[in-house]
């Protein structure tokens, strides 16, 4: 998140990027905001260019290839476009027909006529949010009137889960420490118990020795 004043000067930002991190683009308070450098990639909306690029694909992970060659693609969106086109993510070199189909699916990611903002649920929790359901994933989808609403609900739930997990980790740490202390005490108790298992017999022998001490002569190692 970058806060920019009306005059284009950065007021503040969550992640600060100095000259030691990037020589091309710094993001710091009091500097003028500059757009990220233009990527030397193809826009997925340029259908013919996209088809030509896809025909250069030599086989393998087609989604990873698309991310490298086309601009503005999130990994999960690239995977969704590929999966909806060919039913898998790995592929041999593409035929003209398949390349055209994949290019069409990539372009459809930017079409706004079938938006259905939603959140996918998995194991009872919100897993991710999308601008439309993705066929790549199974699961239940919860739909919203706008993507902003979906994002708000998703991150509120995520924050709630993070707080719960933090408290759980604290309690788990306390419990583990208590178990370790108890195990050490038990180990000490068992060792002491083992060393004292003949204590009553030893006490009896001691009493007999005291009662017959007058019989003990210097140099004796045993007495009956």
TORPA-4810 file (N, C-alpha, C, O; in nm, 3 decimals):
<nodes>
NODE_1_0.085_-0.119_0.000_0.000_0.000_0.000_0.088_0.123_0.000_0.179_0.136_0.082_X
NODE_2_0.061_0.215_-0.094_0.138_0.340_-0.105_0.040_0.457_-0.101_-0.052_0.464_-0.182_X
NODE_3_0.059_0.548_-0.007_-0.024_0.668_0.002_0.045_0.781_-0.073_0.158_0.818_-0.042_X
NODE_4_-0.026_0.835_-0.172_0.030_0.940_-0.258_-0.054_1.067_-0.245_-0.176_1.062_-0.254_X
NODE_5_0.012_1.181_-0.226_-0.056_1.310_-0.217_-0.101_1.355_-0.357_-0.062_1.295_-0.457_X
NODE_6_-0.182_1.459_-0.361_-0.232_1.508_-0.489_-0.122_1.553_-0.583_-0.137_1.544_-0.705_X
NODE_7_-0.012_1.600_-0.526_0.099_1.647_-0.611_0.190_1.534_-0.656_0.295_1.558_-0.716_X
NODE_8_0.151_1.410_-0.626_0.229_1.296_-0.672_0.341_1.254_-0.580_0.417_1.163_-0.612_X
NODE_9_0.353_1.318_-0.465_0.457_1.285_-0.369_0.409_1.175_-0.275_0.295_1.178_-0.228_X
NODE_10_0.495_1.079_-0.248_0.459_0.969_-0.158_0.452_1.019_-0.015_0.548_1.075_0.037_X
NODE_11_0.336_0.998_0.048_0.319_1.037_0.189_0.376_0.929_0.280_0.450_0.958_0.374_X
NODE_12_0.340_0.804_0.252_0.394_0.693_0.330_0.365_0.564_0.254_0.285_0.563_0.161_X
NODE_13_0.430_0.456_0.295_0.411_0.326_0.230_0.444_0.216_0.329_0.526_0.234_0.419_X
NODE_14_0.378_0.104_0.310_0.403_-0.009_0.400_0.541_-0.068_0.375_0.618_-0.088_0.469_X
NODE_15_0.572_-0.096_0.249_0.702_-0.153_0.215_0.788_-0.046_0.150_0.756_0.004_0.041_X
NODE_16_0.896_-0.010_0.214_0.986_0.093_0.164_1.097_0.031_0.082_1.160_-0.066_0.123_X
NODE_17_1.121_0.090_-0.036_1.223_0.040_-0.128_1.325_0.150_-0.151_1.294_0.251_-0.214_X
NODE_18_1.446_0.131_-0.099_1.551_0.231_-0.113_1.643_0.200_-0.228_1.625_0.101_-0.299_X
NODE_19_1.744_0.286_-0.247_1.839_0.267_-0.357_1.922_0.142_-0.339_1.971_0.085_-0.437_X
NODE_20_1.939_0.098_-0.214_2.016_-0.024_-0.189_1.939_-0.149_-0.232_1.998_-0.256_-0.248_X
NODE_21_1.808_-0.135_-0.249_1.724_-0.247_-0.292_1.696_-0.243_-0.441_1.701_-0.346_-0.509_X
NODE_22_1.668_-0.125_-0.494_1.639_-0.109_-0.636_1.700_0.020_-0.687_1.677_0.128_-0.632_X
NODE_23_1.778_0.010_-0.792_1.839_0.130_-0.851_1.748_0.197_-0.952_1.772_0.310_-0.992_X
NODE_24_1.641_0.126_-0.994_1.552_0.179_-1.097_1.432_0.253_-1.039_1.387_0.352_-1.096_X
NODE_25_1.381_0.205_-0.926_1.257_0.263_-0.872_1.259_0.255_-0.720_1.256_0.147_-0.661_X
NODE_26_1.264_0.373_-0.656_1.260_0.380_-0.511_1.119_0.419_-0.465_1.053_0.501_-0.528_X
NODE_27_1.075_0.359_-0.357_0.945_0.391_-0.299_0.969_0.430_-0.155_0.982_0.345_-0.067_X
NODE_28_0.975_0.563_-0.131_1.003_0.617_0.001_0.922_0.744_0.024_0.892_0.814_-0.073_X
NODE_29_0.886_0.774_0.147_0.817_0.900_0.175_0.896_1.019_0.124_1.019_1.021_0.131_X
NODE_30_0.823_1.120_0.071_0.880_1.246_0.018_0.934_1.233_-0.123_0.970_1.334_-0.183_X
NODE_31_0.941_1.112_-0.179_0.981_1.096_-0.318_0.858_1.101_-0.408_0.746_1.074_-0.363_X
NODE_32_0.878_1.137_-0.534_0.767_1.137_-0.629_0.737_0.993_-0.669_0.827_0.915_-0.698_X
NODE_33_0.606_0.961_-0.671_0.566_0.826_-0.708_0.590_0.802_-0.857_0.548_0.882_-0.941_X
NODE_34_0.656_0.693_-0.888_0.680_0.653_-1.026_0.615_0.517_-1.050_0.620_0.429_-0.964_X
NODE_35_0.554_0.501_-1.167_0.495_0.373_-1.200_0.604_0.267_-1.217_0.717_0.300_-1.253_X
NODE_36_0.571_0.141_-1.190_0.670_0.034_-1.211_0.717_0.032_-1.356_0.641_0.071_-1.446_X
NODE_37_0.840_-0.013_-1.381_0.890_-0.020_-1.519_0.800_-0.107_-1.606_0.746_-0.208_-1.560_X
NODE_38_0.785_-0.068_-1.730_0.703_-0.144_-1.824_0.764_-0.282_-1.848_0.883_-0.294_-1.876_X
NODE_39_0.683_-0.384_-1.837_0.730_-0.519_-1.860_0.737_-0.549_-2.010_0.649_-0.509_-2.086_X
NODE_40_0.841_-0.618_-2.049_0.854_-0.657_-2.190_0.778_-0.787_-2.213_0.835_-0.890_-2.247_X
NODE_41_0.647_-0.777_-2.192_0.560_-0.893_-2.209_0.442_-0.856_-2.298_0.418_-0.739_-2.326_X
NODE_42_0.371_-0.957_-2.341_0.256_-0.936_-2.430_0.129_-0.923_-2.347_0.111_-0.994_-2.248_X
NODE_43_0.042_-0.832_-2.386_-0.087_-0.818_-2.321_-0.177_-0.933_-2.363_-0.190_-0.959_-2.483_X
NODE_44_-0.239_-1.004_-2.269_-0.326_-1.116_-2.304_-0.444_-1.076_-2.392_-0.503_-1.161_-2.459_X
NODE_45_-0.478_-0.947_-2.393_-0.590_-0.900_-2.474_-0.552_-0.886_-2.622_-0.638_-0.868_-2.708_X
NODE_46_-0.420_-0.894_-2.652_-0.375_-0.889_-2.792_-0.377_-1.031_-2.849_-0.276_-1.102_-2.847_X
NODE_47_-0.493_-1.070_-2.899_-0.517_-1.210_-2.933_-0.415_-1.267_-3.031_-0.359_-1.374_-3.007_X
NODE_48_-0.391_-1.199_-3.141_-0.301_-1.253_-3.244_-0.158_-1.263_-3.194_-0.089_-1.361_-3.224_X
NODE_49_-0.113_-1.164_-3.118_0.022_-1.171_-3.059_0.031_-1.285_-2.958_0.132_-1.354_-2.948_X
NODE_50_-0.078_-1.303_-2.884_-0.080_-1.411_-2.785_-0.073_-1.547_-2.853_-0.002_-1.636_-2.807_X
NODE_51_-0.148_-1.563_-2.962_-0.146_-1.690_-3.035_-0.006_-1.718_-3.088_0.043_-1.830_-3.078_X
NODE_52_0.058_-1.617_-3.145_0.193_-1.634_-3.199_0.291_-1.676_-3.089_0.377_-1.762_-3.110_X
NODE_53_0.277_-1.614_-2.973_0.367_-1.648_-2.861_0.340_-1.789_-2.811_0.435_-1.862_-2.782_X
NODE_54_0.215_-1.827_-2.801_0.180_-1.961_-2.753_0.230_-2.070_-2.847_0.262_-2.181_-2.803_X
NODE_55_0.238_-2.039_-2.975_0.287_-2.138_-3.071_0.438_-2.159_-3.057_0.493_-2.254_-3.113_X
NODE_56_0.506_-2.070_-2.982_0.649_-2.089_-2.955_0.672_-2.182_-2.835_0.786_-2.219_-2.806_X
NODE_57_0.565_-2.217_-2.767_0.576_-2.303_-2.650_0.624_-2.442_-2.692_0.572_-2.501_-2.787_X
NODE_58_0.725_-2.493_-2.621_0.787_-2.620_-2.661_0.743_-2.739_-2.575_0.791_-2.851_-2.596_X
NODE_59_0.653_-2.715_-2.479_0.604_-2.824_-2.395_0.646_-2.805_-2.250_0.747_-2.742_-2.219_X
NODE_60_0.565_-2.862_-2.160_0.594_-2.851_-2.016_0.480_-2.782_-1.942_0.363_-2.804_-1.972_X
NODE_61_0.517_-2.701_-1.845_0.420_-2.629_-1.762_0.371_-2.506_-1.838_0.439_-2.404_-1.842_X
NODE_62_0.255_-2.516_-1.897_0.204_-2.408_-1.982_0.166_-2.286_-1.899_0.181_-2.173_-1.946_X
NODE_63_0.117_-2.307_-1.777_0.080_-2.193_-1.692_0.202_-2.109_-1.657_0.197_-1.986_-1.662_X
NODE_64_0.313_-2.174_-1.622_0.437_-2.101_-1.591_0.488_-2.026_-1.714_0.538_-1.914_-1.703_X
NODE_65_0.475_-2.088_-1.830_0.516_-2.021_-1.954_0.432_-1.896_-1.978_0.485_-1.792_-2.018_X
NODE_66_0.301_-1.906_-1.954_0.212_-1.791_-1.975_0.248_-1.677_-1.881_0.246_-1.561_-1.921_X
NODE_67_0.280_-1.709_-1.756_0.316_-1.606_-1.659_0.442_-1.532_-1.703_0.453_-1.410_-1.685_X
NODE_68_0.537_-1.605_-1.762_0.662_-1.543_-1.807_0.642_-1.456_-1.931_0.712_-1.356_-1.949_X
NODE_69_0.549_-1.494_-2.016_0.536_-1.428_-2.146_0.426_-1.321_-2.153_0.431_-1.234_-2.240_X
NODE_70_0.326_-1.328_-2.061_0.214_-1.234_-2.067_0.210_-1.148_-1.943_0.234_-1.195_-1.832_X
NODE_71_0.179_-1.023_-1.961_0.177_-0.928_-1.850_0.044_-0.933_-1.775_-0.060_-0.966_-1.831_X
NODE_72_0.051_-0.898_-1.646_-0.070_-0.883_-1.566_-0.139_-1.011_-1.524_-0.256_-1.009_-1.488_X
NODE_73_-0.068_-1.122_-1.527_-0.130_-1.250_-1.492_-0.086_-1.294_-1.352_0.033_-1.310_-1.325_X
NODE_74_-0.184_-1.314_-1.264_-0.154_-1.377_-1.137_-0.139_-1.527_-1.162_-0.205_-1.580_-1.252_X
NODE_75_-0.054_-1.597_-1.087_-0.035_-1.741_-1.111_-0.165_-1.820_-1.114_-0.184_-1.903_-1.203_X
NODE_76_-0.255_-1.794_-1.017_-0.378_-1.872_-1.011_-0.469_-1.841_-1.130_-0.541_-1.929_-1.177_X
NODE_77_-0.466_-1.716_-1.179_-0.548_-1.681_-1.296_-0.493_-1.746_-1.423_-0.569_-1.791_-1.508_X
NODE_78_-0.360_-1.749_-1.435_-0.300_-1.816_-1.550_-0.335_-1.965_-1.548_-0.367_-2.024_-1.652_X
NODE_79_-0.329_-2.025_-1.431_-0.363_-2.167_-1.418_-0.510_-2.192_-1.454_-0.542_-2.291_-1.520_X
NODE_80_-0.598_-2.102_-1.410_-0.739_-2.117_-1.441_-0.764_-2.110_-1.591_-0.841_-2.190_-1.645_X
NODE_81_-0.701_-2.015_-1.659_-0.720_-2.001_-1.803_-0.671_-2.125_-1.876_-0.738_-2.176_-1.966_X
NODE_82_-0.553_-2.175_-1.837_-0.498_-2.294_-1.903_-0.585_-2.416_-1.876_-0.617_-2.492_-1.967_X
NODE_83_-0.625_-2.432_-1.748_-0.705_-2.549_-1.710_-0.841_-2.549_-1.781_-0.888_-2.653_-1.827_X
NODE_84_-0.903_-2.432_-1.789_-1.034_-2.425_-1.854_-1.024_-2.448_-2.005_-1.122_-2.484_-2.070_X
NODE_85_-0.903_-2.425_-2.061_-0.885_-2.444_-2.205_-0.852_-2.589_-2.241_-0.908_-2.644_-2.336_X
NODE_86_-0.760_-2.652_-2.166_-0.713_-2.786_-2.205_-0.734_-2.891_-2.095_-0.701_-3.008_-2.116_X
NODE_87_-0.788_-2.851_-1.978_-0.817_-2.948_-1.873_-0.698_-2.994_-1.792_-0.710_-3.087_-1.712_X
NODE_88_-0.584_-2.932_-1.811_-0.463_-2.965_-1.735_-0.367_-2.848_-1.744_-0.391_-2.753_-1.819_X
NODE_89_-0.257_-2.855_-1.667_-0.161_-2.744_-1.665_-0.036_-2.775_-1.748_0.029_-2.683_-1.798_X
NODE_90_-0.001_-2.902_-1.762_0.112_-2.941_-1.847_0.060_-2.973_-1.986_-0.052_-3.021_-2.003_X
NODE_91_0.144_-2.946_-2.085_0.098_-2.966_-2.222_0.217_-2.986_-2.316_0.325_-2.932_-2.292_X
NODE_92_0.197_-3.064_-2.422_0.297_-3.068_-2.530_0.287_-2.939_-2.611_0.200_-2.857_-2.582_X
NODE_93_0.371_-2.919_-2.710_0.358_-2.800_-2.797_0.215_-2.789_-2.851_0.150_-2.889_-2.880_X
NODE_94_0.169_-2.664_-2.863_0.028_-2.641_-2.897_0.005_-2.636_-3.047_0.085_-2.582_-3.124_X
NODE_95_-0.107_-2.695_-3.087_-0.151_-2.681_-3.226_-0.211_-2.542_-3.245_-0.233_-2.470_-3.147_X
NODE_96_-0.236_-2.504_-3.368_-0.295_-2.373_-3.396_-0.430_-2.359_-3.325_-0.460_-2.254_-3.267_X
NODE_97_-0.510_-2.463_-3.331_-0.643_-2.457_-3.270_-0.634_-2.443_-3.118_-0.706_-2.363_-3.058_X
NODE_98_-0.543_-2.521_-3.056_-0.529_-2.514_-2.911_-0.471_-2.381_-2.867_-0.514_-2.325_-2.766_X
NODE_99_-0.374_-2.329_-2.942_-0.315_-2.199_-2.910_-0.421_-2.090_-2.915_-0.423_-2.001_-2.831_X
NODE_100_-0.511_-2.098_-3.014_-0.618_-1.999_-3.025_-0.715_-2.010_-2.907_-0.763_-1.909_-2.856_X
NODE_101_-0.745_-2.134_-2.865_-0.836_-2.155_-2.753_-0.775_-2.101_-2.623_-0.843_-2.035_-2.545_X
NODE_102_-0.646_-2.130_-2.601_-0.579_-2.081_-2.480_-0.574_-1.928_-2.480_-0.597_-1.865_-2.377_X
NODE_103_-0.544_-1.870_-2.596_-0.540_-1.724_-2.607_-0.676_-1.663_-2.575_-0.685_-1.559_-2.511_X
NODE_104_-0.782_-1.730_-2.620_-0.918_-1.682_-2.592_-0.947_-1.687_-2.443_-1.009_-1.594_-2.390_X
NODE_105_-0.903_-1.793_-2.374_-0.926_-1.805_-2.230_-0.846_-1.701_-2.153_-0.893_-1.647_-2.053_X
NODE_106_-0.726_-1.673_-2.198_-0.645_-1.569_-2.133_-0.711_-1.433_-2.148_-0.716_-1.355_-2.053_X
NODE_107_-0.762_-1.405_-2.266_-0.828_-1.277_-2.290_-0.956_-1.265_-2.208_-0.991_-1.155_-2.163_X
NODE_108_-1.026_-1.377_-2.188_-1.153_-1.374_-2.114_-1.133_-1.334_-1.967_-1.228_-1.291_-1.902_X
NODE_109_-1.011_-1.347_-1.916_-0.983_-1.305_-1.778_-1.009_-1.156_-1.759_-1.036_-1.110_-1.648_X
NODE_110_-0.999_-1.081_-1.870_-1.013_-0.935_-1.862_-1.150_-0.885_-1.905_-1.175_-0.765_-1.910_X
NODE_111_-1.239_-0.978_-1.937_-1.374_-0.939_-1.976_-1.460_-0.916_-1.852_-1.456_-0.994_-1.757_X
NODE_112_-1.537_-0.809_-1.854_-1.614_-0.769_-1.736_-1.762_-0.804_-1.744_-1.839_-0.761_-1.658_X
NODE_113_-1.803_-0.879_-1.844_-1.946_-0.906_-1.861_-1.995_-1.027_-1.782_-2.115_-1.051_-1.774_X
NODE_114_-1.902_-1.104_-1.724_-1.944_-1.222_-1.648_-1.879_-1.225_-1.509_-1.839_-1.330_-1.459_X
NODE_115_-1.870_-1.106_-1.448_-1.809_-1.099_-1.315_-1.906_-1.151_-1.210_-2.024_-1.116_-1.209_X
NODE_116_-1.855_-1.236_-1.121_-1.933_-1.288_-1.007_-1.840_-1.296_-0.886_-1.792_-1.403_-0.851_X
NODE_117_-1.816_-1.181_-0.822_-1.721_-1.179_-0.709_-1.758_-1.285_-0.606_-1.875_-1.301_-0.570_X
NODE_118_-1.658_-1.358_-0.560_-1.687_-1.469_-0.470_-1.565_-1.503_-0.384_-1.454_-1.459_-0.410_X
NODE_119_-1.591_-1.584_-0.282_-1.486_-1.639_-0.197_-1.503_-1.791_-0.198_-1.614_-1.842_-0.185_X
NODE_120_-1.393_-1.860_-0.214_-1.397_-2.007_-0.210_-1.372_-2.055_-0.067_-1.280_-2.009_0.000_X
NODE_121_-1.458_-2.149_-0.024_-1.443_-2.205_0.110_-1.378_-2.343_0.101_-1.407_-2.421_0.010_X
NODE_122_-1.290_-2.370_0.196_-1.224_-2.500_0.202_-1.206_-2.537_0.349_-1.151_-2.460_0.427_X
NODE_123_-1.254_-2.657_0.386_-1.245_-2.703_0.525_-1.310_-2.605_0.622_-1.263_-2.587_0.735_X
NODE_124_-1.419_-2.543_0.578_-1.493_-2.453_0.665_-1.437_-2.313_0.676_-1.493_-2.230_0.748_X
NODE_125_-1.327_-2.284_0.606_-1.265_-2.152_0.612_-1.255_-2.091_0.472_-1.257_-2.163_0.372_X
NODE_126_-1.244_-1.958_0.467_-1.228_-1.890_0.339_-1.085_-1.911_0.288_-0.988_-1.877_0.356_X
NODE_127_-1.073_-1.968_0.168_-0.941_-2.002_0.112_-0.885_-1.891_0.024_-0.765_-1.862_0.031_X
NODE_128_-0.970_-1.826_-0.058_-0.922_-1.719_-0.147_-1.043_-1.650_-0.209_-1.154_-1.703_-0.205_X
NODE_129_-1.020_-1.533_-0.266_-1.129_-1.460_-0.331_-1.099_-1.445_-0.480_-0.983_-1.440_-0.521_X
NODE_130_-1.206_-1.437_-0.561_-1.193_-1.430_-0.706_-1.300_-1.337_-0.763_-1.398_-1.306_-0.697_X
NODE_131_-1.278_-1.295_-0.887_-1.380_-1.211_-0.952_-1.486_-1.295_-1.021_-1.588_-1.244_-1.067_X
NODE_132_-1.460_-1.428_-1.028_-1.560_-1.525_-1.074_-1.515_-1.663_-1.027_-1.396_-1.682_-1.000_X
NODE_133_-1.607_-1.760_-1.016_-1.565_-1.894_-0.971_-1.462_-1.954_-1.067_-1.472_-1.938_-1.188_X
NODE_134_-1.363_-2.022_-1.011_-1.259_-2.086_-1.092_-1.285_-2.236_-1.097_-1.301_-2.301_-0.994_X
NODE_135_-1.290_-2.290_-1.220_-1.312_-2.433_-1.238_-1.193_-2.515_-1.193_-1.203_-2.637_-1.178_X
NODE_136_-1.080_-2.450_-1.171_-0.958_-2.517_-1.127_-0.975_-2.580_-0.989_-0.908_-2.679_-0.956_X
NODE_137_-1.065_-2.522_-0.907_-1.080_-2.567_-0.769_-1.219_-2.624_-0.745_-1.319_-2.574_-0.797_X
NODE_138_-1.222_-2.728_-0.664_-1.349_-2.777_-0.612_-1.380_-2.701_-0.484_-1.292_-2.636_-0.427_X
NODE_139_-1.504_-2.709_-0.439_-1.538_-2.644_-0.313_-1.660_-2.555_-0.325_-1.717_-2.538_-0.433_X
NODE_140_-1.698_-2.499_-0.213_-1.816_-2.413_-0.205_-1.775_-2.267_-0.228_-1.672_-2.222_-0.178_X
NODE_141_-1.856_-2.194_-0.303_-1.831_-2.052_-0.329_-1.940_-1.968_-0.264_-2.058_-2.002_-0.270_X
NODE_142_-1.899_-1.859_-0.203_-1.992_-1.762_-0.145_-1.983_-1.636_-0.232_-1.874_-1.583_-0.253_X
NODE_143_-2.097_-1.589_-0.281_-2.098_-1.479_-0.378_-2.133_-1.347_-0.311_-2.202_-1.343_-0.209_X
NODE_144_-2.081_-1.237_-0.370_-2.099_-1.103_-0.314_-2.138_-1.006_-0.425_-2.121_-1.034_-0.544_X
NODE_145_-2.190_-0.890_-0.384_-2.233_-0.789_-0.480_-2.116_-0.721_-0.549_-2.129_-0.673_-0.662_X
NODE_146_-2.001_-0.716_-0.481_-1.885_-0.651_-0.539_-1.758_-0.721_-0.492_-1.758_-0.792_-0.391_X
NODE_147_-1.650_-0.701_-0.566_-1.522_-0.760_-0.527_-1.472_-0.697_-0.397_-1.409_-0.765_-0.316_X
NODE_148_-1.499_-0.567_-0.378_-1.458_-0.501_-0.254_-1.521_-0.567_-0.132_-1.456_-0.587_-0.030_X
NODE_149_-1.649_-0.602_-0.145_-1.717_-0.668_-0.035_-1.655_-0.805_-0.008_-1.636_-0.843_0.108_X
NODE_150_-1.624_-0.878_-0.113_-1.561_-1.010_-0.098_-1.425_-0.997_-0.031_-1.391_-1.076_0.057_X
NODE_151_-1.348_-0.898_-0.072_-1.215_-0.876_-0.014_-1.227_-0.842_0.135_-1.151_-0.894_0.217_X
NODE_152_-1.321_-0.755_0.170_-1.340_-0.717_0.311_-1.373_-0.839_0.396_-1.315_-0.859_0.503_X
NODE_153_-1.468_-0.920_0.349_-1.509_-1.038_0.426_-1.393_-1.137_0.437_-1.370_-1.195_0.543_X
NODE_154_-1.320_-1.155_0.327_-1.208_-1.251_0.327_-1.102_-1.212_0.429_-1.056_-1.296_0.507_X
NODE_155_-1.061_-1.084_0.429_-0.952_-1.043_0.517_-0.998_-1.031_0.663_-0.918_-1.049_0.754_X
NODE_156_-1.126_-1.001_0.685_-1.176_-1.003_0.823_-1.170_-1.145_0.878_-1.130_-1.166_0.993_X
NODE_157_-1.210_-1.241_0.796_-1.203_-1.381_0.840_-1.058_-1.425_0.859_-1.026_-1.496_0.954_X
NODE_158_-0.970_-1.381_0.769_-0.829_-1.417_0.779_-0.768_-1.358_0.906_-0.690_-1.424_0.974_X
NODE_159_-0.804_-1.232_0.937_-0.753_-1.169_1.060_-0.803_-1.244_1.183_-0.728_-1.264_1.279_X
NODE_160_-0.930_-1.285_1.179_-0.987_-1.361_1.291_-0.912_-1.493_1.309_-0.881_-1.533_1.421_X
NODE_161_-0.884_-1.559_1.197_-0.812_-1.686_1.204_-0.669_-1.667_1.255_-0.619_-1.747_1.333_X
NODE_162_-0.604_-1.559_1.210_-0.468_-1.532_1.255_-0.464_-1.507_1.406_-0.375_-1.555_1.475_X
NODE_163_-0.563_-1.431_1.455_-0.569_-1.406_1.600_-0.592_-1.536_1.677_-0.530_-1.561_1.780_X
NODE_164_-0.682_-1.619_1.625_-0.709_-1.748_1.689_-0.585_-1.836_1.690_-0.552_-1.898_1.791_X
NODE_165_-0.515_-1.840_1.575_-0.395_-1.922_1.565_-0.286_-1.872_1.659_-0.212_-1.951_1.717_X
NODE_166_-0.276_-1.739_1.673_-0.176_-1.681_1.763_-0.203_-1.723_1.908_-0.112_-1.762_1.981_X
NODE_167_-0.330_-1.714_1.947_-0.366_-1.756_2.083_-0.344_-1.907_2.099_-0.299_-1.952_2.204_X
NODE_168_-0.377_-1.983_1.997_-0.358_-2.127_2.002_-0.210_-2.162_2.018_-0.174_-2.251_2.094_X
NODE_169_-0.124_-2.090_1.943_0.020_-2.115_1.954_0.069_-2.086_2.095_0.153_-2.159_2.148_X
NODE_170_0.017_-1.976_2.156_0.058_-1.940_2.293_0.018_-2.050_2.391_0.098_-2.092_2.475_X
NODE_171_-0.108_-2.097_2.380_-0.154_-2.202_2.468_-0.080_-2.332_2.442_-0.047_-2.406_2.536_X
NODE_172_-0.052_-2.361_2.316_0.021_-2.482_2.281_0.161_-2.480_2.340_0.211_-2.582_2.387_X
NODE_173_0.225_-2.361_2.336_0.359_-2.348_2.393_0.357_-2.371_2.544_0.443_-2.440_2.598_X
NODE_174_0.257_-2.314_2.611_0.244_-2.333_2.756_0.223_-2.481_2.789_0.282_-2.534_2.883_X
NODE_175_0.138_-2.546_2.709_0.109_-2.688_2.733_0.233_-2.774_2.710_0.261_-2.864_2.789_X
NODE_176_0.307_-2.747_2.603_0.428_-2.824_2.574_0.532_-2.807_2.685_0.596_-2.903_2.726_X
NODE_177_0.548_-2.682_2.733_0.644_-2.656_2.841_0.602_-2.729_2.969_0.687_-2.784_3.039_X
NODE_178_0.471_-2.729_2.998_0.421_-2.800_3.117_0.447_-2.950_3.105_0.482_-3.015_3.203_X
NODE_179_0.428_-3.005_2.984_0.452_-3.148_2.962_0.599_-3.181_2.983_0.633_-3.282_3.045_X
NODE_180_0.689_-3.095_2.930_0.833_-3.118_2.945_0.872_-3.116_3.092_0.947_-3.202_3.138_X
NODE_181_0.821_-3.016_3.167_0.854_-3.008_3.310_0.803_-3.131_3.386_0.872_-3.186_3.471_X
NODE_182_0.680_-3.172_3.353_0.621_-3.288_3.420_0.699_-3.415_3.389_0.721_-3.499_3.477_X
NODE_183_0.741_-3.430_3.264_0.818_-3.549_3.226_0.952_-3.553_3.298_0.998_-3.660_3.339_X
NODE_184_1.015_-3.435_3.315_1.142_-3.431_3.388_1.122_-3.467_3.535_1.202_-3.542_3.593_X
NODE_185_1.014_-3.414_3.595_0.985_-3.447_3.735_0.957_-3.597_3.750_1.001_-3.660_3.846_X
NODE_186_0.881_-3.652_3.654_0.849_-3.794_3.658_0.976_-3.878_3.645_0.992_-3.978_3.714_X
NODE_187_1.064_-3.837_3.554_1.190_-3.909_3.536_1.272_-3.909_3.665_1.328_-4.011_3.703_X
NODE_188_1.279_-3.792_3.732_1.352_-3.782_3.859_1.288_-3.868_3.967_1.357_-3.933_4.046_X
NODE_189_1.156_-3.868_3.970_1.084_-3.948_4.069_1.110_-4.097_4.049_1.132_-4.171_4.145_X
NODE_190_1.106_-4.141_3.921_1.129_-4.283_3.892_1.272_-4.325_3.929_1.293_-4.434_3.981_X
NODE_191_1.369_-4.236_3.901_1.508_-4.267_3.936_1.523_-4.279_4.087_1.588_-4.371_4.137_X
NODE_192_1.462_-4.184_4.158_1.469_-4.188_4.306_1.398_-4.311_4.359_1.444_-4.375_4.453_X
NODE_193_1.283_-4.344_4.298_1.207_-4.462_4.341_1.287_-4.589_4.319_1.283_-4.680_4.401_X
NODE_194_1.360_-4.595_4.208_1.441_-4.713_4.177_1.555_-4.729_4.278_1.586_-4.840_4.323_X
NODE_195_1.616_-4.614_4.313_1.728_-4.620_4.408_1.683_-4.652_4.550_1.763_-4.697_4.632_X
NODE_196_1.554_-4.629_4.581_1.502_-4.650_4.716_1.415_-4.775_4.729_1.350_-4.795_4.831_X
NODE_197_1.415_-4.859_4.627_1.323_-4.972_4.631_1.359_-5.072_4.741_1.273_-5.148_4.785_X
NODE_198_1.487_-5.075_4.787_1.530_-5.166_4.894_1.553_-5.091_5.025_1.625_-5.139_5.112_X
NODE_199_1.491_-4.975_5.039_1.518_-4.892_5.156_1.476_-4.960_5.288_1.545_-4.946_5.388_X
NODE_200_1.365_-5.032_5.288_1.320_-5.099_5.410_1.417_-5.210_5.450_1.448_-5.227_5.568_X
NODE_201_1.466_-5.284_5.352_1.563_-5.389_5.382_1.694_-5.330_5.431_1.755_-5.382_5.525_X
NODE_202_1.737_-5.220_5.366_1.860_-5.153_5.409_1.846_-5.100_5.552_1.940_-5.106_5.630_X
NODE_203_1.728_-5.049_5.585_1.703_-4.999_5.721_1.714_-5.112_5.823_1.770_-5.094_5.931_X
NODE_204_1.659_-5.229_5.787_1.664_-5.345_5.877_1.809_-5.388_5.901_1.849_-5.416_6.014_X
NODE_205_1.886_-5.394_5.792_2.027_-5.432_5.805_2.101_-5.333_5.893_2.185_-5.372_5.975_X
NODE_206_2.070_-5.204_5.878_2.136_-5.102_5.959_2.105_-5.119_6.107_2.193_-5.106_6.192_X
NODE_207_1.979_-5.149_6.137_1.940_-5.168_6.276_2.009_-5.291_6.336_2.050_-5.288_6.453_X
NODE_208_2.023_-5.398_6.258_2.091_-5.519_6.306_2.239_-5.490_6.332_2.296_-5.539_6.430_X
NODE_209_2.301_-5.409_6.242_2.442_-5.375_6.263_2.461_-5.295_6.391_2.555_-5.318_6.467_X
NODE_210_2.369_-5.197_6.413_2.381_-5.117_6.535_2.362_-5.203_6.660_2.429_-5.183_6.761_X
NODE_211_2.270_-5.300_6.651_2.244_-5.386_6.767_2.363_-5.479_6.794_2.383_-5.520_6.909_X
NODE_212_2.440_-5.510_6.693_2.551_-5.605_6.710_2.686_-5.539_6.683_2.782_-5.606_6.647_X
NODE_213_2.692_-5.410_6.701_2.814_-5.338_6.669_2.932_-5.383_6.755_3.048_-5.373_6.714_X
NODE_214_2.902_-5.433_6.874_3.008_-5.476_6.964_3.080_-5.600_6.911_3.192_-5.631_6.952_X
NODE_215_3.013_-5.671_6.819_3.073_-5.791_6.762_3.167_-5.761_6.645_3.242_-5.847_6.600_X
NODE_216_3.161_-5.637_6.597_3.239_-5.602_6.479_3.382_-5.570_6.521_3.406_-5.484_6.605_X
NODE_217_3.479_-5.641_6.460_3.620_-5.620_6.488_3.685_-5.544_6.374_3.636_-5.545_6.261_X
NODE_218_3.795_-5.478_6.405_3.866_-5.401_6.304_3.916_-5.494_6.193_3.972_-5.600_6.220_X
NODE_219_3.895_-5.454_6.072_3.939_-5.531_5.956_3.834_-5.623_5.899_3.856_-5.680_5.793_X
NODE_220_3.720_-5.640_5.967_3.614_-5.729_5.918_3.542_-5.666_5.798_3.514_-5.546_5.797_X
NODE_221_3.513_-5.747_5.697_3.440_-5.699_5.580_3.297_-5.750_5.576_3.217_-5.704_5.495_X
NODE_222_3.266_-5.845_5.662_3.130_-5.897_5.667_3.103_-5.953_5.807_3.195_-5.981_5.883_X
NODE_223_2.972_-5.968_5.837_2.934_-6.023_5.967_2.805_-6.098_5.952_2.717_-6.055_5.876_X
NODE_224_2.789_-6.209_6.021_2.666_-6.289_6.015_2.610_-6.309_6.154_2.507_-6.374_6.171_X
</nodes>
